[in-house]
Amino acid sequence: RVSISELKANPASVLASATDYPVAVLKRNKTAGYVVGKDIFEKLVEFVENYIDRKAIKEADYSKGRNFEEIAEELGI
């Protein structure tokens, strides 16, 4: 955990500390936010995107689906 003042004074150090785990940023001894490293952020984004995709697949209405061969013929493949 770091204070906002520490973050302002040495952001590179805080970013380096956030490579493996988020670092809480405190304002008046209460968590105001988090600093996350690039790898953690990208994993979070991938997780959310995968969750959204899985949810969309579960909720999709496949009864209106079309035959693959028809679509392939329309596309000329």
Phi, psi and chi 1 to 4 in degrees:
 res  aa     phi    psi   chi1   chi2   chi3   chi4
   1 ARG       -  140.7  -58.4 -173.3  -40.8 -176.3
   2 VAL  -135.1  154.6  -61.5      -      -      -
   3 SER   -83.9  164.1   67.9      -      -      -
   4 ILE   -60.9  -37.5  -71.2  179.0      -      -
   5 SER   -61.0  -43.2  -59.8      -      -      -
   6 GLU   -64.1  -39.6  -68.7  173.8  -84.6      -
   7 LEU   -62.5  -44.0  176.9   60.3      -      -
   8 LYS   -65.0  -39.0  -72.5  179.1 -177.0  178.4
   9 ALA   -72.3  -34.5      -      -      -      -
  10 ASN  -147.3   70.0 -160.7   -9.8      -      -
  11 PRO   -63.9  -33.6   19.3  -27.9      -      -
  12 ALA   -63.2  -39.3      -      -      -      -
  13 SER   -65.7  -41.3  173.9      -      -      -
  14 VAL   -65.5  -43.1  174.8      -      -      -
  15 LEU   -61.1  -40.3  -77.8  172.5      -      -
  16 ALA   -63.6  -34.1      -      -      -      -
  17 SER   -73.6  -19.7  -61.8      -      -      -
  18 ALA   -95.3   14.7      -      -      -      -
  19 THR   -71.3  -36.5   56.0      -      -      -
  20 ASP  -102.7  -21.6  -64.6  -35.2      -      -
  21 TYR  -155.5  143.9 -159.6   78.8      -      -
  22 PRO   -59.9  146.6  -20.7   30.8      -      -
  23 VAL  -108.7  124.1  174.5      -      -      -
  24 ALA   -74.8  136.2      -      -      -      -
  25 VAL  -106.8  122.6  179.1      -      -      -
  26 LEU  -100.7  141.9  -53.6  176.9      -      -
  27 LYS  -127.8  115.5 -179.6  178.3  179.5 -178.7
  28 ARG    53.9   45.4  -64.1 -171.7  174.1  105.0
  29 ASN    63.8   18.1  -68.6  -36.6      -      -
  30 LYS  -122.3  142.4  -67.5 -173.5  179.1 -176.8
  31 THR   -65.1  121.7  -57.8      -      -      -
  32 ALA  -102.3  -20.4      -      -      -      -
  33 GLY   177.1 -173.3      -      -      -      -
  34 TYR  -135.0  147.2  -66.9   91.6      -      -
  35 VAL  -108.2  127.5  174.4      -      -      -
  36 VAL  -122.5  146.6  -64.4      -      -      -
  37 GLY   -74.1  167.7      -      -      -      -
  38 LYS   -57.0  -46.7  174.6 -175.5  168.3  -70.7
  39 ASP   -64.5  -42.5  -68.7  -19.7      -      -
  40 ILE   -63.3  -44.9  -65.3  172.1      -      -
  41 PHE   -59.5  -46.6  179.7   79.1      -      -
  42 GLU   -63.3  -37.4  -71.4  173.7   -8.2      -
  43 LYS   -66.5  -39.9  -73.5  177.2 -174.9  177.0
  44 LEU   -62.7  -45.0  -75.2  169.3      -      -
  45 VAL   -61.7  -44.4  168.8      -      -      -
  46 GLU   -62.4  -42.5 -179.6  179.9    5.5      -
  47 PHE   -60.4  -46.6  177.0   83.9      -      -
  48 VAL   -64.6  -43.9  170.4      -      -      -
  49 GLU   -61.1  -42.8  -71.4  174.1  -17.0      -
  50 ASN   -64.9  -40.3  -71.5  -21.1      -      -
  51 TYR   -60.4  -46.5  172.7   81.6      -      -
  52 ILE   -62.0  -42.7  -68.9  168.3      -      -
  53 ASP   -62.5  -45.5  -70.0  -14.4      -      -
  54 ARG   -62.2  -40.5  -76.1 -169.5  -58.2  -87.4
  55 LYS   -63.9  -42.6 -173.4  175.9  177.4 -171.8
  56 ALA   -63.2  -39.0      -      -      -      -
  57 ILE   -65.0  -43.3  -70.7  168.8      -      -
  58 LYS   -63.9  -34.3  -75.4 -178.6 -177.9  178.2
  59 GLU   -92.1   -4.7  -65.2  173.8   -4.0      -
  60 ALA   -68.9  146.6      -      -      -      -
  61 ASP   -97.7   98.7 -179.3    5.0      -      -
  62 TYR   -83.7   -2.3  -67.9  103.0      -      -
  63 SER   -68.4  -19.3   66.1      -      -      -
  64 LYS   -98.1   14.2  -61.7  176.8 -175.8  176.8
  65 GLY   -66.1  161.0      -      -      -      -
  66 ARG  -117.9  157.8  -66.1  176.3   53.4 -158.6
  67 ASN   -69.6  134.7 -173.7  -37.0      -      -
  68 PHE   -58.2  -41.3  174.2   78.3      -      -
  69 GLU   -61.5  -38.6  -76.6   75.0   23.6      -
  70 GLU   -63.3  -44.8  -67.5  173.7   11.2      -
  71 ILE   -65.9  -42.9  -63.7  169.8      -      -
  72 ALA   -60.6  -40.8      -      -      -      -
  73 GLU   -64.6  -42.3 -173.6  176.2  -35.9      -
  74 GLU   -61.1  -36.7  -76.5 -180.0   21.1      -
  75 LEU   -85.1   -9.6  -64.5  173.6      -      -
  76 GLY    73.9   33.9      -      -      -      -
  77 ILE  -116.0      -   55.5  173.0      -      -
